[in-house]
Amino acid sequence: MSYSVGQVAGFAGVTVRTLHHYDDIGLLVPSERSHAGHRRYSDTDLDRLQQILFYRELGFPLEEVAALLDDPAADPRAHLRRQHDLLTARIEKLQKMAAAVEHAMEARTMGMNLTPQEKFEVFGDKDPEQYAEEAEQRWGDTEAYAETQRRAARYTKDDWQRMQAEVNDWSERYNALMDADEPPTGQAAMDLAEEHRQHICGWFYECSYEIHQGLGEMYVSDERFKAFYDSMRPGLAEHLRDAIKANASRSTS
């Protein structure tokens, strides 16, 4: 059985012009011609074309492909073994490249739109990516984490600055509340705890009262979070945790 140049082009995903060129340079000369002089390709021709396309995909120039295929000492199995080895090496290289890209993506979990200069300008000496890998390990399979990733990817420098301004304003008001010796179960503290929850909902993910209470416990049990909140004012982490609990109880009463 033989095939026309158009059929072979369709099988192989190449152009008719490419097949004509391969014929002209002697790389793939069709085994037959029709009575009208049209090219006709046999199954053996298709096997050779497959080998040509394998080598081309691997980056070999046409002259080298011709030398490889026309080597009398080589057999089809030798070509397949060589191509398998080359493809395996390419796969390993691409896997390493993919891993590098994934690592770069992970490293840009927060502030994806920001330059290094802008990150320092917005966050000062706090690194928003410092715990990105740990966050993914702890919460990577949750919808909250996925939603945070989606939102953070869209934020600009102005967005992050506005967010930081909100945090600073909230911190000042919480400090004033503690200066006034307001208890965490009081109305003012519960209102600021609710504002804290709404801040998370607005910027990152839907933070339920249950999730918020879990965060409050983590602000005290995890020394890094405790240090962050206590840097605003000593004892703020525990005060906020208790205010979060009181606010959650208020919401269900």
N, C-alpha and C positions, 0 to 999 in steps of 0.2 A: 504494500500500500504506500502511496506517495501523497504528498501534501503540497498545496500551492504556497507561494511566498506570503500571500495574505493570511492563510490559515496558520502558518508557522509564526508569523508576527503576532497573531492573536494568542496562540498558545504560550509564547515565551514572554509576552509583554514588551516587545521591542518594536521598532518601526520597520517598515518595508525598506526604507532607505538604509537602515543599519545592516539588514541582511544583504542588500545589494553591495554595500561597502565591503562586508566580509567576503563576498564572492569575488569582488574586484581585486582584493589583496591576497586571495588564495587561502584565507583563513577558514572559510566554510564554503566550499564549492558544492552546490547541490548535485546529487548523484544522477539526476535525470533531467531531461528537457522534454517538454511536450512537442507535438508535431508543429505547433506554432512557435516554438523556441522559448516558451515560458519555463521558468525554474520549477522543478519538482523535487521535494525533499523526502528522503526515506527515513525510517526509524533510526538507522545508524547516524544519519545527518543530525537528527534531533538529539541523539546522545552526545554528539560532538558539540552541538550548540549549548547544551546544558553545561558541559565542561567549560566552554568559553565563558559563559555568563558567571559561573562560579568564580573563575579566576579574575574576571573583570570586577566582580563585587569585592574581591579581596585586594584590589588595587593594582593588579599586574597589567603592564602595558601590552598592547596587542602583539607586538613583536615577540615578547617573552612568552605570551600565551601560545603563539604559533610554535615556538621552539619546544615548549614543554609537550604540547600535544603531538608533535611530529617526531618526538624522540623515539627511535625504534626500540630502545631498551625499556621504555615505560609501558605499562599495561593499564587498562582502566582502573583496576584495583589500586594500583600505585597512585594514580591521580586522586582517587577518592580518599586514600589514607592521608596524602599530603593536604588535601583540602580540609579534611576533618581536623588535622592538627592545627592548621592555620585558623580555621573557624573557632576552635576551642581557645586558642590564644587570644583571638579578638574578643570572644565572649568574656574572658577573664578581664581583659583590659576595659571593656565597656562596663562590666560590673563594678570595677574599681572606680571608674568615672561616675557611675550612677551613685555609688556610695558617697563619693566626694560631694556631689550635688546635693544629696539628701542631707549630708552633714551641714552644708552651707545653708540649706533651707531651715534646718532646725536651729542653727545659730542665729537666725533672723526672726525667731518666734515673735518677739515684741519689736514694735517700731520698724516694721519692714520697710516703710517709706523713708526712713531717716538715714542721713549720712552719719558717719562717726562723729563729726563735729556737732551735728544737731543733737545726737544722743547725749553728748556731754552737756550741751547747752540746756536741754530739757530736763535731764535727770540728775545733773550734777555728778557727784561721786557715787551715785547708786547705779548699778549695772542692771538694767531690766532683763537681761538675758542670762544673768548669773545662774538662775535655777531653772532655766528653760528645759534642760534635759530631764531633771528630776521631776518637774511638773508633768512632762509627757509620760514618764514612767508611772507616776502615781495616778494621773487622771486622764491619760491619753485615750482611753476607751469610753469616755463619758461624752454625752452630748454637750454638757457645759464646756468642756475643754474644746470640742470642735467648734462650738459657737464663738468662744473667745478667739480662736485662731481666725475664724472668718472675719470677725469685727476688727481685730488688731491689724489684719493685713490691709485694711482700707484706711487706717488712721494716718493723718498727716502730722507734720510738726506742730501745726496750730492745734490739732485735736489733742495731742499729748500735752501741750502746754496748758490747754484749757482744763484737762483732767487734773494735772498737777496743781493748778490754781484752786480747783474744787477741794482737793485733798488738803492743801495748806489752809484754806478757809475753815474747813471742818475741824482741822487740828487745833486752830486757834480758839474756836468756839468750845471745843471739848476741854481744852486747857482752862478756859474761863469757868466752865462748869465745875471742874474739879477745884479750882481756886475758891469757888463759892461753897465748897463742901457739899455739893449736891450728891445724894446717894444714887447708886446705879439703878435702883428701883424707882427713882422719881420720874416725874413726867418729862422733865428736860432731858435727862439722860436717855430715856426710852425714845424720845423724839430724835435725838442725834444717832442712836443706834439704828432707827428706822431709816434715817437719811443715809447712813452707811450702807445699809442693805440696798436701798434704791440706787445708790451710786454704782454698786456692783451690777445691778440689773440693767442700768442705763448704758454702762460702758463695756460689760463683758458677757454676762449670761444671766438667765433668769434664776435669781437666787431666792429660793423658798426660805421660809422661816426655819425649817429643819436644817437645810444646808447652812444657813447663816449661823445657827447654833454650833454646828460642827466647826465652822471657821473660827468662831469665838473660842472654842476649846483649843484649837490649834494655835491661836495667837498666844496662848499661855504655855502650852506644852512644848511647842517648837521654839527653841531658844533664838532662832533667827527672826521669826515673826515677833517674838516677845521683845527682842532688842530693838526692832523697828518701831514698835508702838511705844515702848518705854523711852525711846530716844526723843519722842515728842514730849513726854513727861513721865517720870518714874511712877510706876503703878498703873499707867493707863491701860495696859493690856488686860489686867485682871478686872479693872473697872468696866472696860468696854465689854468683856466677856459676860459679866453679870448684867450689864444693861441690855445686851443682845438677848439673854435668856428672859429677862423681864419683858422686853418688847414682844418676844414670841408668845409668852403667856398672855400678854394683853391682847394679842391678835386673835386668840382662841377663846377668850372669855366673853 
